[in-house]
Amino acid sequence: MTKFLKKLIFYGGLLFVLLNLLALGSFWSLRQSEFYKPPFAVNQSDLQLDYIVLGSSTGLTTLDTKLIDSLTQWKGLNLSMDDTALPTHYLMLKHFLENGGKIQRCVVAITPWDVANASPTIGNNDYRFLPFISEDYIEDHFTILENEAWSPLTMSKWVPLFGLGYYNTEIFYPSVIALAKPTYRNRFDNKGNYVYPDLGKSLKVKTPKVSDYQFNNPYLEKIQLLCQENSIELLLYQPPMLNQHQNTSKTYPMVNHSALLNQEADLFYDDIHVNKRGREVATKEFVKQLLK
């Protein structure tokens, strides 16, 4: 029995070490690539930019940085990431700056329900920052927002297998793709943009629901302070929404397009995402207001 236990411990320990090395290899592969937005943000040949766009799927699909650059002669990236909120936007800005990024302007695409959330939690896609878990600012972000004592994100700094095991399909298989093709990007182009097709759900125009912003999310102030510390101009952007209008607030500098396309359902993919044609209209109008 003693001999069996020794062998079990030895081979079990060996397997544990090998799996952790596999996890570290997966993190390394993704860190060198452009597969997800966090490595894409810092693996650019030139990190001296005029602006970046931060946001969730609404920021990702509304502001076309290629079109903005062509109209302004600026240079920018869309670093928005789907299924995220203000804490992730803050982390993305921090991540970009910590890795040598320099910008003059930071455009943050917001949603009314996100800025009103006084108790934000970890983003569903924050695991995409796992390749950089050795950085203190990444670990701090996970530690602050995660409530679990043995969180797979936080614990990955000490036991990488936690993250690989929990997010296996989102980490391991992409790392294999990244190893074979480092410049492959997961649903965004070389400027960080993604767009929904013109054909979406059958939508109807209704009388818009009008409401005021409630700025309760502490991460909005964190973003503002981080911008001030780095002499960055902060601009909030409210993407178009169908049948909903937010009154413009003077609390933060803002371009409010909530009602820009309220009567044009054919420019939306769904109630809060514009389609390809809607993106072009919104981006051109955004540039007009920005240049004023």
ZADO-1210 file (C-alpha; in nm, 4 decimals, padded with zeros to 6 digits):
<atoms>
<atom x="00.0000" y="00.0000" z="00.0000" code="MET" pos="1"/>
<atom x="00.2857" y="00.2406" z="00.0909" code="THR" pos="2"/>
<atom x="00.4595" y="00.1735" z="-00.2413" code="LYS" pos="3"/>
<atom x="00.1342" y="00.2342" z="-00.4275" code="PHE" pos="4"/>
<atom x="00.0772" y="00.5660" z="-00.2483" code="LEU" pos="5"/>
<atom x="00.4323" y="00.6801" z="-00.3236" code="LYS" pos="6"/>
<atom x="00.3847" y="00.6047" z="-00.6921" code="LYS" pos="7"/>
<atom x="00.0443" y="00.7746" z="-00.6883" code="LEU" pos="8"/>
<atom x="00.1930" y="01.0873" z="-00.5315" code="ILE" pos="9"/>
<atom x="00.4916" y="01.0841" z="-00.7670" code="PHE" pos="10"/>
<atom x="00.2967" y="01.0403" z="-01.0903" code="TYR" pos="11"/>
<atom x="00.0169" y="01.2650" z="-00.9694" code="GLY" pos="12"/>
<atom x="00.2689" y="01.5357" z="-00.8868" code="GLY" pos="13"/>
<atom x="00.4408" y="01.4894" z="-01.2211" code="LEU" pos="14"/>
<atom x="00.1086" y="01.5205" z="-01.4049" code="LEU" pos="15"/>
<atom x="00.0255" y="01.8308" z="-01.2015" code="PHE" pos="16"/>
<atom x="00.3558" y="01.9937" z="-01.2980" code="VAL" pos="17"/>
<atom x="00.3177" y="01.9019" z="-01.6659" code="LEU" pos="18"/>
<atom x="-00.0384" y="02.0393" z="-01.6805" code="LEU" pos="19"/>
<atom x="00.0748" y="02.3649" z="-01.5217" code="ASN" pos="20"/>
<atom x="00.3538" y="02.3897" z="-01.7775" code="LEU" pos="21"/>
<atom x="00.0921" y="02.3344" z="-02.0485" code="LEU" pos="22"/>
<atom x="-00.1134" y="02.6174" z="-01.8989" code="ALA" pos="23"/>
<atom x="00.1882" y="02.8476" z="-01.8932" code="LEU" pos="24"/>
<atom x="00.2563" y="02.7557" z="-02.2553" code="GLY" pos="25"/>
<atom x="-00.1017" y="02.8421" z="-02.3490" code="SER" pos="26"/>
<atom x="-00.0742" y="03.1769" z="-02.1704" code="PHE" pos="27"/>
<atom x="00.2553" y="03.2471" z="-02.3465" code="TRP" pos="28"/>
<atom x="00.1131" y="03.1627" z="-02.6889" code="SER" pos="29"/>
<atom x="-00.1851" y="03.3940" z="-02.6421" code="LEU" pos="30"/>
<atom x="00.0372" y="03.6683" z="-02.4997" code="ARG" pos="31"/>
<atom x="00.2424" y="03.6751" z="-02.8220" code="GLN" pos="32"/>
<atom x="-00.0635" y="03.6829" z="-03.0465" code="SER" pos="33"/>
<atom x="-00.3508" y="03.9103" z="-03.1500" code="GLU" pos="34"/>
<atom x="-00.6223" y="03.6485" z="-03.0896" code="PHE" pos="35"/>
<atom x="-00.7972" y="03.8344" z="-02.8043" code="TYR" pos="36"/>
<atom x="-00.8181" y="04.2081" z="-02.7403" code="LYS" pos="37"/>
<atom x="-00.5739" y="04.2251" z="-02.4418" code="PRO" pos="38"/>
<atom x="-00.2729" y="04.0928" z="-02.6392" code="PRO" pos="39"/>
<atom x="-00.3919" y="04.2735" z="-02.9527" code="PHE" pos="40"/>
<atom x="-00.3887" y="04.6009" z="-02.7567" code="ALA" pos="41"/>
<atom x="-00.0206" y="04.5751" z="-02.6650" code="VAL" pos="42"/>
<atom x="00.1274" y="04.3849" z="-02.9597" code="ASN" pos="43"/>
<atom x="00.0871" y="04.6709" z="-03.2076" code="GLN" pos="44"/>
<atom x="00.3972" y="04.7915" z="-03.3869" code="SER" pos="45"/>
<atom x="00.3143" y="05.1480" z="-03.2791" code="ASP" pos="46"/>
<atom x="00.1494" y="05.2180" z="-02.9438" code="LEU" pos="47"/>
<atom x="00.1644" y="05.5971" z="-02.9858" code="GLN" pos="48"/>
<atom x="-00.1963" y="05.6691" z="-03.0843" code="LEU" pos="49"/>
<atom x="-00.4296" y="05.9652" z="-03.1041" code="ASP" pos="50"/>
<atom x="-00.7163" y="05.7776" z="-02.9367" code="TYR" pos="51"/>
<atom x="-00.8655" y="05.4458" z="-02.8350" code="ILE" pos="52"/>
<atom x="-01.2279" y="05.3362" z="-02.8066" code="VAL" pos="53"/>
<atom x="-01.3305" y="05.1356" z="-02.5006" code="LEU" pos="54"/>
<atom x="-01.6665" y="04.9680" z="-02.4454" code="GLY" pos="55"/>
<atom x="-01.8694" y="04.6502" z="-02.4625" code="SER" pos="56"/>
<atom x="-02.0347" y="04.5117" z="-02.7766" code="SER" pos="57"/>
<atom x="-02.2030" y="04.8486" z="-02.8424" code="THR" pos="58"/>
<atom x="-01.8666" y="05.0232" z="-02.8611" code="GLY" pos="59"/>
<atom x="-01.7206" y="04.7374" z="-03.0613" code="LEU" pos="60"/>
<atom x="-01.9875" y="04.7561" z="-03.3320" code="THR" pos="61"/>
<atom x="-02.0769" y="05.1277" z="-03.3438" code="THR" pos="62"/>
<atom x="-01.7571" y="05.3310" z="-03.3830" code="LEU" pos="63"/>
<atom x="-01.5505" y="05.2291" z="-03.6851" code="ASP" pos="64"/>
<atom x="-01.1917" y="05.3387" z="-03.6178" code="THR" pos="65"/>
<atom x="-01.0951" y="05.2865" z="-03.9824" code="LYS" pos="66"/>
<atom x="-01.3573" y="05.5405" z="-04.0855" code="LEU" pos="67"/>
<atom x="-01.2655" y="05.7768" z="-03.8013" code="ILE" pos="68"/>
<atom x="-00.8993" y="05.7672" z="-03.9042" code="ASP" pos="69"/>
<atom x="-00.9811" y="05.8339" z="-04.2701" code="SER" pos="70"/>
<atom x="-01.1956" y="06.1352" z="-04.1803" code="LEU" pos="71"/>
<atom x="-00.9644" y="06.2885" z="-03.9199" code="THR" pos="72"/>
<atom x="-00.6158" y="06.1696" z="-04.0238" code="GLN" pos="73"/>
<atom x="-00.5779" y="06.0380" z="-03.6695" code="TRP" pos="74"/>
<atom x="-00.4584" y="05.6961" z="-03.5632" code="LYS" pos="75"/>
<atom x="-00.6649" y="05.4906" z="-03.3218" code="GLY" pos="76"/>
<atom x="-00.7776" y="05.1440" z="-03.2138" code="LEU" pos="77"/>
<atom x="-01.1063" y="04.9996" z="-03.1016" code="ASN" pos="78"/>
<atom x="-01.0252" y="04.8074" z="-02.7829" code="LEU" pos="79"/>
<atom x="-01.3891" y="04.7396" z="-02.6908" code="SER" pos="80"/>
<atom x="-01.4628" y="04.3832" z="-02.5856" code="MET" pos="81"/>
<atom x="-01.8035" y="04.2171" z="-02.6010" code="ASP" pos="82"/>
<atom x="-01.9904" y="04.1084" z="-02.2874" code="ASP" pos="83"/>
<atom x="-01.7985" y="04.3420" z="-02.0572" code="THR" pos="84"/>
<atom x="-01.8672" y="04.6533" z="-01.8478" code="ALA" pos="85"/>
<atom x="-01.6896" y="04.9541" z="-01.6971" code="LEU" pos="86"/>
<atom x="-01.4501" y="04.7523" z="-01.4749" code="PRO" pos="87"/>
<atom x="-01.3135" y="04.5783" z="-01.7847" code="THR" pos="88"/>
<atom x="-01.2909" y="04.9078" z="-01.9738" code="HIS" pos="89"/>
<atom x="-01.0838" y="05.0449" z="-01.6859" code="TYR" pos="90"/>
<atom x="-00.8616" y="04.7360" z="-01.6895" code="LEU" pos="91"/>
<atom x="-00.8136" y="04.7621" z="-02.0666" code="MET" pos="92"/>
<atom x="-00.7034" y="05.1253" z="-02.0360" code="LEU" pos="93"/>
<atom x="-00.4701" y="05.0364" z="-01.7483" code="LYS" pos="94"/>
<atom x="-00.3326" y="04.7413" z="-01.9462" code="HIS" pos="95"/>
<atom x="-00.2659" y="04.9569" z="-02.2514" code="PHE" pos="96"/>
<atom x="-00.0887" y="05.2286" z="-02.0523" code="LEU" pos="97"/>
<atom x="00.1160" y="04.9855" z="-01.8403" code="GLU" pos="98"/>
<atom x="00.2558" y="04.8319" z="-02.1569" code="ASN" pos="99"/>
<atom x="00.3828" y="05.1580" z="-02.2998" code="GLY" pos="100"/>
<atom x="00.0714" y="05.2850" z="-02.4777" code="GLY" pos="101"/>
<atom x="00.0316" y="05.6601" z="-02.5258" code="LYS" pos="102"/>
<atom x="-00.2917" y="05.8347" z="-02.6296" code="ILE" pos="103"/>
<atom x="-00.4367" y="06.1846" z="-02.6368" code="GLN" pos="104"/>
<atom x="-00.8036" y="06.0850" z="-02.6129" code="ARG" pos="105"/>
<atom x="-01.0007" y="05.7998" z="-02.4621" code="CYS" pos="106"/>
<atom x="-01.3534" y="05.7399" z="-02.5916" code="VAL" pos="107"/>
<atom x="-01.5627" y="05.5220" z="-02.3598" code="VAL" pos="108"/>
<atom x="-01.8837" y="05.3834" z="-02.5083" code="ALA" pos="109"/>
<atom x="-02.1368" y="05.3537" z="-02.2253" code="ILE" pos="110"/>
<atom x="-02.4809" y="05.2102" z="-02.1592" code="THR" pos="111"/>
<atom x="-02.7304" y="05.3603" z="-01.9103" code="PRO" pos="112"/>
<atom x="-02.7603" y="05.0414" z="-01.7053" code="TRP" pos="113"/>
<atom x="-02.3845" y="05.0008" z="-01.6743" code="ASP" pos="114"/>
<atom x="-02.3099" y="05.3528" z="-01.5492" code="VAL" pos="115"/>
<atom x="-02.5983" y="05.3145" z="-01.3034" code="ALA" pos="116"/>
<atom x="-02.4609" y="04.9910" z="-01.1544" code="ASN" pos="117"/>
<atom x="-02.3216" y="05.0744" z="-00.8091" code="ALA" pos="118"/>
<atom x="-02.1980" y="04.7185" z="-00.7460" code="SER" pos="119"/>
<atom x="-02.0088" y="04.6028" z="-01.0579" code="PRO" pos="120"/>
<atom x="-01.8735" y="04.2494" z="-01.0826" code="THR" pos="121"/>
<atom x="-01.6167" y="04.0644" z="-01.2917" code="ILE" pos="122"/>
<atom x="-01.6794" y="04.0628" z="-01.6674" code="GLY" pos="123"/>
<atom x="-01.7813" y="03.7429" z="-01.8435" code="ASN" pos="124"/>
<atom x="-01.4889" y="03.7760" z="-02.0850" code="ASN" pos="125"/>
<atom x="-01.2246" y="03.8963" z="-01.8394" code="ASP" pos="126"/>
<atom x="-01.0564" y="03.5561" z="-01.8690" code="TYR" pos="127"/>
<atom x="-00.8998" y="03.6975" z="-02.1855" code="ARG" pos="128"/>
<atom x="-00.6581" y="03.8850" z="-01.9586" code="PHE" pos="129"/>
<atom x="-00.5325" y="03.5556" z="-01.8070" code="LEU" pos="130"/>
<atom x="-00.2175" y="03.5452" z="-02.0235" code="PRO" pos="131"/>
<atom x="-00.1070" y="03.8553" z="-01.8305" code="PHE" pos="132"/>
<atom x="-00.1977" y="03.7233" z="-01.4831" code="ILE" pos="133"/>
<atom x="00.1620" y="03.7648" z="-01.3635" code="SER" pos="134"/>
<atom x="00.1120" y="04.1429" z="-01.3763" code="GLU" pos="135"/>
<atom x="00.0082" y="04.2906" z="-01.0423" code="ASP" pos="136"/>
<atom x="-00.2573" y="04.5185" z="-01.1914" code="TYR" pos="137"/>
<atom x="-00.4312" y="04.2175" z="-01.3504" code="ILE" pos="138"/>
<atom x="-00.4256" y="04.0159" z="-01.0282" code="GLU" pos="139"/>
<atom x="-00.5503" y="04.3180" z="-00.8300" code="ASP" pos="140"/>
<atom x="-00.8436" y="04.3598" z="-01.0688" code="HIS" pos="141"/>
<atom x="-00.9499" y="03.9969" z="-01.0239" code="PHE" pos="142"/>
<atom x="-00.8949" y="04.0029" z="-00.6473" code="THR" pos="143"/>
<atom x="-01.1105" y="04.3122" z="-00.5975" code="ILE" pos="144"/>
<atom x="-01.4029" y="04.1950" z="-00.8098" code="LEU" pos="145"/>
<atom x="-01.4143" y="03.8202" z="-00.7470" code="GLU" pos="146"/>
<atom x="-01.5973" y="03.6955" z="-00.4412" code="ASN" pos="147"/>
<atom x="-01.4893" y="03.3312" z="-00.4501" code="GLU" pos="148"/>
<atom x="-01.2064" y="03.2280" z="-00.2201" code="ALA" pos="149"/>
<atom x="-01.0654" y="02.9890" z="-00.4813" code="TRP" pos="150"/>
<atom x="-01.1382" y="03.1842" z="-00.7956" code="SER" pos="151"/>
<atom x="-00.9916" y="03.0305" z="-01.1137" code="PRO" pos="152"/>
<atom x="-00.8874" y="03.3781" z="-01.2312" code="LEU" pos="153"/>
<atom x="-00.7093" y="03.4998" z="-00.9177" code="THR" pos="154"/>
<atom x="-00.5562" y="03.1611" z="-00.8359" code="MET" pos="155"/>
<atom x="-00.4107" y="03.1307" z="-01.1862" code="SER" pos="156"/>
<atom x="-00.1184" y="03.3491" z="-01.0827" code="LYS" pos="157"/>
<atom x="-00.0014" y="03.0731" z="-00.8475" code="TRP" pos="158"/>
<atom x="-00.1557" y="02.7676" z="-01.0150" code="VAL" pos="159"/>
<atom x="-00.2026" y="02.8354" z="-01.3898" code="PRO" pos="160"/>
<atom x="-00.3895" y="02.5063" z="-01.4235" code="LEU" pos="161"/>
<atom x="-00.6871" y="02.6661" z="-01.2426" code="PHE" pos="162"/>
<atom x="-00.7462" y="02.9067" z="-01.5296" code="GLY" pos="163"/>
<atom x="-00.6729" y="02.6578" z="-01.8059" code="LEU" pos="164"/>
<atom x="-00.8989" y="02.3943" z="-01.6510" code="GLY" pos="165"/>
<atom x="-01.1916" y="02.6295" z="-01.5910" code="TYR" pos="166"/>
<atom x="-01.1695" y="02.8156" z="-01.9229" code="TYR" pos="167"/>
<atom x="-01.0269" y="02.5269" z="-02.1239" code="ASN" pos="168"/>
<atom x="-01.2080" y="02.5830" z="-02.4563" code="THR" pos="169"/>
<atom x="-01.1567" y="02.9601" z="-02.4336" code="GLU" pos="170"/>
<atom x="-00.7848" y="02.9325" z="-02.3513" code="ILE" pos="171"/>
<atom x="-00.6310" y="02.6074" z="-02.4782" code="PHE" pos="172"/>
<atom x="-00.7748" y="02.5827" z="-02.8297" code="TYR" pos="173"/>
<atom x="-00.7253" y="02.9558" z="-02.9031" code="PRO" pos="174"/>
<atom x="-00.3649" y="02.9214" z="-02.7828" code="SER" pos="175"/>
<atom x="-00.3091" y="02.6427" z="-03.0385" code="VAL" pos="176"/>
<atom x="-00.4532" y="02.8640" z="-03.3129" code="ILE" pos="177"/>
<atom x="-00.2409" y="03.1554" z="-03.1900" code="ALA" pos="178"/>
<atom x="00.0713" y="02.9404" z="-03.1981" code="LEU" pos="179"/>
<atom x="00.0076" y="02.8448" z="-03.5595" code="ALA" pos="180"/>
<atom x="-00.1114" y="03.1888" z="-03.6697" code="LYS" pos="181"/>
<atom x="-00.0212" y="03.4688" z="-03.4244" code="PRO" pos="182"/>
<atom x="-00.1974" y="03.7410" z="-03.6257" code="THR" pos="183"/>
<atom x="-00.5350" y="03.5642" z="-03.6295" code="TYR" pos="184"/>
<atom x="-00.7994" y="03.7769" z="-03.4544" code="ARG" pos="185"/>
<atom x="-01.1174" y="03.6545" z="-03.2863" code="ASN" pos="186"/>
<atom x="-01.4025" y="03.8438" z="-03.4524" code="ARG" pos="187"/>
<atom x="-01.2410" y="04.1839" z="-03.5047" code="PHE" pos="188"/>
<atom x="-01.0317" y="04.3438" z="-03.7784" code="ASP" pos="189"/>
<atom x="-00.6817" y="04.4924" z="-03.7718" code="ASN" pos="190"/>
<atom x="-00.8173" y="04.8110" z="-03.6138" code="LYS" pos="191"/>
<atom x="-01.0210" y="04.6267" z="-03.3529" code="GLY" pos="192"/>
<atom x="-01.3641" y="04.6672" z="-03.5160" code="ASN" pos="193"/>
<atom x="-01.6510" y="04.4233" z="-03.5616" code="TYR" pos="194"/>
<atom x="-01.9842" y="04.4818" z="-03.7334" code="VAL" pos="195"/>
<atom x="-02.3252" y="04.3166" z="-03.7381" code="TYR" pos="196"/>
<atom x="-02.4877" y="04.2455" z="-04.0758" code="PRO" pos="197"/>
<atom x="-02.7693" y="04.4618" z="-04.2107" code="ASP" pos="198"/>
<atom x="-03.0173" y="04.1770" z="-04.1728" code="LEU" pos="199"/>
<atom x="-03.1140" y="04.1393" z="-03.8079" code="GLY" pos="200"/>
<atom x="-03.4288" y="04.1014" z="-03.6040" code="LYS" pos="201"/>
<atom x="-03.7623" y="04.2428" z="-03.7179" code="SER" pos="202"/>
<atom x="-03.7746" y="04.5703" z="-03.5264" code="LEU" pos="203"/>
<atom x="-04.0509" y="04.8276" z="-03.4813" code="LYS" pos="204"/>
<atom x="-04.0292" y="05.1980" z="-03.4099" code="VAL" pos="205"/>
<atom x="-04.2133" y="05.3036" z="-03.0946" code="LYS" pos="206"/>
<atom x="-04.2399" y="05.6177" z="-02.8845" code="THR" pos="207"/>
<atom x="-03.8958" y="05.6512" z="-02.7234" code="PRO" pos="208"/>
<atom x="-03.8619" y="05.5946" z="-02.3510" code="LYS" pos="209"/>
<atom x="-03.6923" y="05.9036" z="-02.2063" code="VAL" pos="210"/>
<atom x="-03.4760" y="05.8859" z="-01.8924" code="SER" pos="211"/>
<atom x="-03.1801" y="06.0473" z="-01.7150" code="ASP" pos="212"/>
<atom x="-02.8386" y="05.8995" z="-01.6474" code="TYR" pos="213"/>
<atom x="-02.7553" y="05.7761" z="-01.2989" code="GLN" pos="214"/>
<atom x="-02.3775" y="05.7763" z="-01.2612" code="PHE" pos="215"/>
<atom x="-02.3308" y="05.5305" z="-00.9738" code="ASN" pos="216"/>
<atom x="-02.0611" y="05.3007" z="-01.1098" code="ASN" pos="217"/>
<atom x="-01.7328" y="05.3672" z="-00.9229" code="PRO" pos="218"/>
<atom x="-01.5273" y="05.2496" z="-01.2208" code="TYR" pos="219"/>
<atom x="-01.6322" y="05.5487" z="-01.4263" code="LEU" pos="220"/>
<atom x="-01.4559" y="05.7737" z="-01.1766" code="GLU" pos="221"/>
<atom x="-01.1572" y="05.5365" z="-01.1799" code="LYS" pos="222"/>
<atom x="-01.1338" y="05.5759" z="-01.5580" code="ILE" pos="223"/>
<atom x="-01.1592" y="05.9531" z="-01.5232" code="GLN" pos="224"/>
<atom x="-00.8800" y="05.9646" z="-01.2633" code="LEU" pos="225"/>
<atom x="-00.6568" y="05.7364" z="-01.4714" code="LEU" pos="226"/>
<atom x="-00.7056" y="05.9658" z="-01.7704" code="CYS" pos="227"/>
<atom x="-00.6228" y="06.2727" z="-01.5610" code="GLN" pos="228"/>
<atom x="-00.3050" y="06.1103" z="-01.4284" code="GLU" pos="229"/>
<atom x="-00.1874" y="06.0475" z="-01.7846" code="ASN" pos="230"/>
<atom x="-00.3067" y="06.3781" z="-01.9401" code="SER" pos="231"/>
<atom x="-00.5680" y="06.1994" z="-02.1512" code="ILE" pos="232"/>
<atom x="-00.8870" y="06.3683" z="-02.2674" code="GLU" pos="233"/>
<atom x="-01.1873" y="06.1538" z="-02.1655" code="LEU" pos="234"/>
<atom x="-01.5017" y="06.1492" z="-02.3775" code="LEU" pos="235"/>
<atom x="-01.8097" y="05.9375" z="-02.3080" code="LEU" pos="236"/>
<atom x="-02.0053" y="05.8133" z="-02.6056" code="TYR" pos="237"/>
<atom x="-02.3636" y="05.6918" z="-02.5944" code="GLN" pos="238"/>
<atom x="-02.4268" y="05.4688" z="-02.8986" code="PRO" pos="239"/>
<atom x="-02.7654" y="05.4811" z="-03.0743" code="PRO" pos="240"/>
<atom x="-03.0523" y="05.2883" z="-02.9197" code="MET" pos="241"/>
<atom x="-03.3883" y="05.2065" z="-03.0714" code="LEU" pos="242"/>
<atom x="-03.6921" y="05.3468" z="-02.8894" code="ASN" pos="243"/>
<atom x="-03.4887" y="05.4871" z="-02.6026" code="GLN" pos="244"/>
<atom x="-03.3569" y="05.8367" z="-02.5372" code="HIS" pos="245"/>
<atom x="-03.1169" y="05.9407" z="-02.2607" code="GLN" pos="246"/>
<atom x="-03.1015" y="06.3051" z="-02.1628" code="ASN" pos="247"/>
<atom x="-02.7478" y="06.4364" z="-02.2102" code="THR" pos="248"/>
<atom x="-02.5644" y="06.4813" z="-01.8815" code="SER" pos="249"/>
<atom x="-02.3148" y="06.7588" z="-01.8054" code="LYS" pos="250"/>
<atom x="-02.1360" y="06.5454" z="-01.5465" code="THR" pos="251"/>
<atom x="-01.8894" y="06.4153" z="-01.8042" code="TYR" pos="252"/>
<atom x="-01.7898" y="06.5319" z="-02.1550" code="PRO" pos="253"/>
<atom x="-02.0243" y="06.3335" z="-02.3783" code="MET" pos="254"/>
<atom x="-02.1425" y="06.2704" z="-02.7311" code="VAL" pos="255"/>
<atom x="-02.4980" y="06.1434" z="-02.6924" code="ASN" pos="256"/>
<atom x="-02.6333" y="05.9457" z="-02.9882" code="HIS" pos="257"/>
<atom x="-02.9067" y="05.7644" z="-02.7967" code="SER" pos="258"/>
<atom x="-03.1767" y="05.9182" z="-03.0171" code="ALA" pos="259"/>
<atom x="-02.9697" y="05.9620" z="-03.3343" code="LEU" pos="260"/>
<atom x="-03.1392" y="05.6756" z="-03.5208" code="LEU" pos="261"/>
<atom x="-03.4565" y="05.6385" z="-03.3139" code="ASN" pos="262"/>
<atom x="-03.6854" y="05.6463" z="-03.6173" code="GLN" pos="263"/>
<atom x="-03.4754" y="05.4195" z="-03.8391" code="GLU" pos="264"/>
<atom x="-03.5214" y="05.0571" z="-03.7366" code="ALA" pos="265"/>
<atom x="-03.3559" y="04.9386" z="-04.0573" code="ASP" pos="266"/>
<atom x="-03.0220" y="05.0720" z="-03.9267" code="LEU" pos="267"/>
<atom x="-03.0280" y="04.8417" z="-03.6227" code="PHE" pos="268"/>
<atom x="-02.9351" y="04.4786" z="-03.5792" code="TYR" pos="269"/>
<atom x="-03.1271" y="04.4691" z="-03.2501" code="ASP" pos="270"/>
<atom x="-03.2501" y="04.7274" z="-02.9987" code="ASP" pos="271"/>
<atom x="-02.9032" y="04.8389" z="-02.8855" code="ILE" pos="272"/>
<atom x="-02.6705" y="04.7387" z="-03.1714" code="HIS" pos="273"/>
<atom x="-02.6536" y="04.9131" z="-03.5069" code="VAL" pos="274"/>
<atom x="-02.5901" y="04.7180" z="-03.8236" code="ASN" pos="275"/>
<atom x="-02.3299" y="04.7914" z="-04.0914" code="LYS" pos="276"/>
<atom x="-02.5180" y="05.0877" z="-04.2401" code="ARG" pos="277"/>
<atom x="-02.6073" y="05.2209" z="-03.8963" code="GLY" pos="278"/>
<atom x="-02.2422" y="05.2057" z="-03.7915" code="ARG" pos="279"/>
<atom x="-02.1384" y="05.4229" z="-04.0857" code="GLU" pos="280"/>
<atom x="-02.4033" y="05.6865" z="-04.0089" code="VAL" pos="281"/>
<atom x="-02.3197" y="05.6921" z="-03.6371" code="ALA" pos="282"/>
<atom x="-01.9428" y="05.7077" z="-03.6938" code="THR" pos="283"/>
<atom x="-01.9673" y="05.9978" z="-03.9401" code="LYS" pos="284"/>
<atom x="-02.1924" y="06.1925" z="-03.7032" code="GLU" pos="285"/>
<atom x="-01.9581" y="06.1171" z="-03.4139" code="PHE" pos="286"/>
<atom x="-01.6641" y="06.2625" z="-03.6086" code="VAL" pos="287"/>
<atom x="-01.8630" y="06.5763" z="-03.6915" code="LYS" pos="288"/>
<atom x="-01.9389" y="06.6383" z="-03.3244" code="GLN" pos="289"/>
<atom x="-01.5887" y="06.5447" z="-03.2149" code="LEU" pos="290"/>
<atom x="-01.4231" y="06.7921" z="-03.4498" code="LEU" pos="291"/>
<atom x="-01.6401" y="07.0728" z="-03.3155" code="LYS" pos="292"/>
</atoms>
